[in-house]
Amino acid sequence: MKKKTPIGIPQDSEMPFWDHVEELRHRLLIVLIALGAATAGSFLFAERIIDLLAEPAGSIHALQSIEVTENVAVFMRVSLLCGVAIAMPVILYELLAFIMPGLKINEKKWVLLTVFFGTVLFLAGAAFSYFIMLPASLTFLLQFLGVETKPRLSSYINFITSLIFWMGIGFQFPILVFSLAKLRIVSVESLAKGWRYAIVFIAILAAIITPTVDPINMAILMAPLFLLYLLSILFAFFATRGDQQKK
């Protein structure tokens, strides 16, 4: 019979394969329920969020719809993004609970701190993309060639929500490194020595995420991502500090 820690994480390191599958199914079900409830709750304020997202383009009146179902699709997309943000603590907790089994009682605080900082970092990434990345990108895109542009509502919202989502995910890098350090997959030393490779990887990631091809927007994105890499080294240090003290 499998024992569980106070935070509900199995301690049996020899759990059969199908038990792992069942555990994953259970945690995914919790995530889906939390995401569904958060998305449904977002219906109450999704219209105001759409107005807020339209501000960098001028206003909601600066956009246009063509398809009959376009407005509904945009409403649902924004509601889903808000649902992800609201449900982020549950998503992070269930993910950590699955990939980091066998945590000791005194390590419970690390899970709670990781969930807290992961949520904060996701919101920080969303804020960075909205207040810094988006204005610079729109200025370049809407004024390119000097042609008057009236964006389509769905394409504009798809563009901005994708940017916000992937920046929020990108800002989760320190949390990922913390988990990998806890699992002894990476170490502080390897991260510190690999900063040159990190710059190359960050440049490639910035080129993928950045909606424009100009180097200024890439540099705007690369700077915080590299700072997050440095923050990841600190997270890895805290993740392995107990082991270092035992040596």
Legacy VTK file of the C-alpha trace (Angstrom):
# vtk DataFile Version 3.0
C-alpha trace
ASCII
DATASET POLYDATA
POINTS 247 float
0.000 0.000 0.000
1.424 3.391 -0.978
1.993 5.936 1.735
1.429 9.615 1.132
3.036 12.696 2.500
0.948 15.480 4.125
0.767 17.189 0.750
-0.620 14.088 -0.934
2.473 13.031 -2.903
3.174 9.275 -3.096
6.371 8.160 -1.407
6.620 4.787 -3.113
9.475 5.205 -5.583
8.634 1.803 -7.129
5.099 2.663 -8.114
3.994 0.456 -11.051
3.628 2.060 -14.467
-0.175 1.973 -14.510
-0.284 3.519 -11.047
1.739 6.402 -12.482
-0.769 6.687 -15.326
-3.658 6.673 -12.858
-1.908 9.297 -10.747
-1.402 11.464 -13.839
-5.040 11.029 -14.873
-6.214 12.044 -11.420
-4.078 15.176 -11.356
-5.029 16.169 -14.900
-8.691 15.819 -13.929
-8.151 18.216 -11.011
-6.397 20.668 -13.348
-9.228 20.479 -15.897
-11.874 21.042 -13.221
-9.965 24.051 -11.828
-9.386 25.441 -15.324
-13.033 24.957 -16.290
-14.296 26.658 -13.132
-11.841 29.538 -13.514
-12.739 29.992 -17.186
-16.463 29.997 -16.385
-15.865 32.583 -13.674
-13.936 34.688 -16.186
-17.136 35.138 -18.206
-18.115 37.802 -15.663
-15.271 40.161 -16.590
-13.955 38.886 -19.967
-15.563 41.777 -21.851
-13.708 44.309 -19.711
-10.459 42.402 -20.288
-11.054 42.564 -24.051
-11.466 46.337 -23.791
-8.211 46.483 -21.826
-6.370 44.340 -24.380
-7.636 46.590 -27.178
-6.199 49.755 -25.573
-2.691 49.415 -27.142
-4.351 49.418 -30.584
-6.370 52.550 -29.729
-9.606 51.057 -28.429
-12.064 48.306 -29.212
-13.518 50.653 -31.869
-10.176 50.602 -33.711
-10.754 46.909 -34.482
-13.213 45.208 -36.801
-14.989 41.853 -37.006
-15.764 39.993 -40.219
-17.043 36.539 -39.304
-20.428 36.015 -37.629
-18.923 33.936 -34.810
-15.770 36.024 -34.436
-16.856 38.010 -31.373
-17.923 34.867 -29.504
-14.638 33.113 -30.351
-12.653 36.095 -29.066
-14.717 36.194 -25.875
-14.045 32.492 -25.241
-10.318 32.805 -25.998
-9.872 35.680 -23.555
-11.931 33.833 -20.927
-9.670 30.809 -21.327
-6.515 32.914 -20.913
-7.969 34.469 -17.755
-8.914 30.988 -16.568
-5.310 29.808 -17.007
-4.033 32.766 -14.970
-6.562 32.184 -12.170
-5.995 28.414 -12.087
-2.194 28.709 -12.279
-1.626 27.857 -8.573
-3.579 24.608 -8.969
-1.836 23.784 -12.272
1.617 24.304 -10.774
0.817 22.380 -7.598
-0.518 19.326 -9.437
2.429 19.374 -11.845
4.952 19.547 -9.020
3.101 16.905 -7.029
3.398 14.511 -9.968
7.011 15.086 -11.049
8.455 15.447 -7.525
7.220 12.381 -5.602
8.437 11.440 -2.160
8.928 14.912 -0.744
9.673 14.980 2.958
7.560 16.879 5.461
10.125 19.670 5.792
10.087 20.113 2.000
6.393 21.002 1.941
7.304 24.693 2.202
9.258 24.461 -1.062
6.200 23.275 -2.945
4.071 26.091 -1.547
6.788 28.675 -2.263
7.248 27.291 -5.774
3.518 27.546 -6.466
3.493 31.119 -5.164
6.539 32.266 -7.132
5.406 30.381 -10.237
2.082 32.220 -10.199
3.813 35.552 -9.618
6.255 34.888 -12.460
3.437 33.961 -14.849
1.637 37.212 -14.045
4.929 39.107 -14.341
5.484 37.633 -17.799
1.952 38.603 -18.828
2.455 42.154 -17.508
5.831 42.449 -19.263
4.356 41.404 -22.598
1.388 43.791 -22.246
3.127 46.910 -20.948
6.529 46.610 -22.672
6.580 44.116 -25.538
3.160 44.867 -27.035
3.463 48.675 -27.421
6.869 48.343 -29.101
5.642 45.567 -31.392
2.418 47.322 -32.399
4.232 50.550 -33.179
6.466 48.665 -35.594
3.741 46.522 -37.144
0.978 49.113 -37.549
3.280 51.803 -38.949
5.269 49.540 -41.260
5.285 50.880 -44.854
3.115 53.793 -43.700
-0.082 51.995 -44.725
-3.178 52.654 -42.604
-4.102 49.438 -40.807
-7.313 48.536 -39.012
-6.669 45.155 -37.362
-9.250 42.412 -37.388
-10.528 41.636 -33.879
-9.787 37.903 -33.936
-6.290 38.206 -35.419
-5.385 40.998 -32.986
-6.655 39.133 -29.906
-5.003 35.898 -31.088
-1.742 37.798 -31.500
-1.837 39.509 -28.113
-3.097 36.515 -26.110
-0.454 34.249 -27.669
2.222 36.780 -26.762
0.955 37.088 -23.183
0.593 33.330 -22.718
4.022 32.374 -24.046
5.735 35.151 -22.132
4.004 33.927 -18.988
5.222 30.395 -19.729
8.727 31.679 -20.485
8.857 33.374 -17.104
8.311 29.936 -15.507
11.895 28.965 -16.330
13.213 29.433 -12.750
10.466 27.119 -11.466
11.421 24.482 -14.046
15.076 24.719 -13.040
14.126 24.475 -9.360
12.246 21.227 -10.045
15.102 19.810 -12.129
17.560 20.700 -9.373
15.367 18.951 -6.811
15.392 15.874 -9.046
19.218 16.126 -9.321
19.020 16.567 -13.114
20.802 19.932 -13.103
23.168 21.554 -10.638
24.210 25.074 -9.714
27.667 24.465 -11.141
26.406 23.274 -14.532
24.030 26.228 -14.821
26.731 28.735 -13.908
29.185 27.263 -16.432
26.586 27.055 -19.189
25.653 30.743 -19.369
27.081 31.073 -22.906
24.842 28.263 -24.166
21.958 29.891 -22.304
22.433 33.120 -24.251
22.253 31.220 -27.551
19.125 29.339 -26.428
17.505 32.563 -25.190
18.245 34.266 -28.521
16.535 31.407 -30.393
13.577 31.472 -27.989
13.274 35.253 -28.334
13.258 34.948 -32.123
10.380 32.451 -31.867
8.295 34.400 -29.349
8.951 37.917 -30.657
6.176 38.909 -33.083
8.505 41.162 -35.104
11.838 40.540 -36.791
13.655 43.669 -35.631
16.571 43.234 -33.200
15.237 45.863 -30.775
12.213 43.776 -29.805
14.424 40.700 -29.544
16.769 42.565 -27.196
13.813 43.747 -25.094
12.805 40.116 -24.654
16.297 38.649 -24.237
17.240 40.915 -21.321
14.566 39.703 -18.874
14.960 36.086 -20.033
18.672 36.187 -19.219
17.893 37.728 -15.837
15.471 34.848 -15.281
18.301 32.444 -16.115
20.420 34.057 -13.416
17.442 33.828 -11.057
17.188 30.130 -11.958
20.715 29.575 -10.655
19.610 31.062 -7.338
16.537 28.803 -7.321
18.747 25.780 -8.003
20.975 26.782 -5.080
17.998 26.863 -2.717
16.737 23.546 -4.119
20.021 21.779 -3.288
21.083 23.759 -0.224
20.019 20.985 2.148
22.230 18.453 0.348
25.196 20.821 0.381
24.823 21.359 4.131
24.909 17.599 4.727
28.261 17.250 2.957
LINES 1 248
247 0 1 2 3 4 5 6 7 8 9 10 11 12 13 14 15 16 17 18 19 20 21 22 23 24 25 26 27 28 29 30 31 32 33 34 35 36 37 38 39 40 41 42 43 44 45 46 47 48 49 50 51 52 53 54 55 56 57 58 59 60 61 62 63 64 65 66 67 68 69 70 71 72 73 74 75 76 77 78 79 80 81 82 83 84 85 86 87 88 89 90 91 92 93 94 95 96 97 98 99 100 101 102 103 104 105 106 107 108 109 110 111 112 113 114 115 116 117 118 119 120 121 122 123 124 125 126 127 128 129 130 131 132 133 134 135 136 137 138 139 140 141 142 143 144 145 146 147 148 149 150 151 152 153 154 155 156 157 158 159 160 161 162 163 164 165 166 167 168 169 170 171 172 173 174 175 176 177 178 179 180 181 182 183 184 185 186 187 188 189 190 191 192 193 194 195 196 197 198 199 200 201 202 203 204 205 206 207 208 209 210 211 212 213 214 215 216 217 218 219 220 221 222 223 224 225 226 227 228 229 230 231 232 233 234 235 236 237 238 239 240 241 242 243 244 245 246
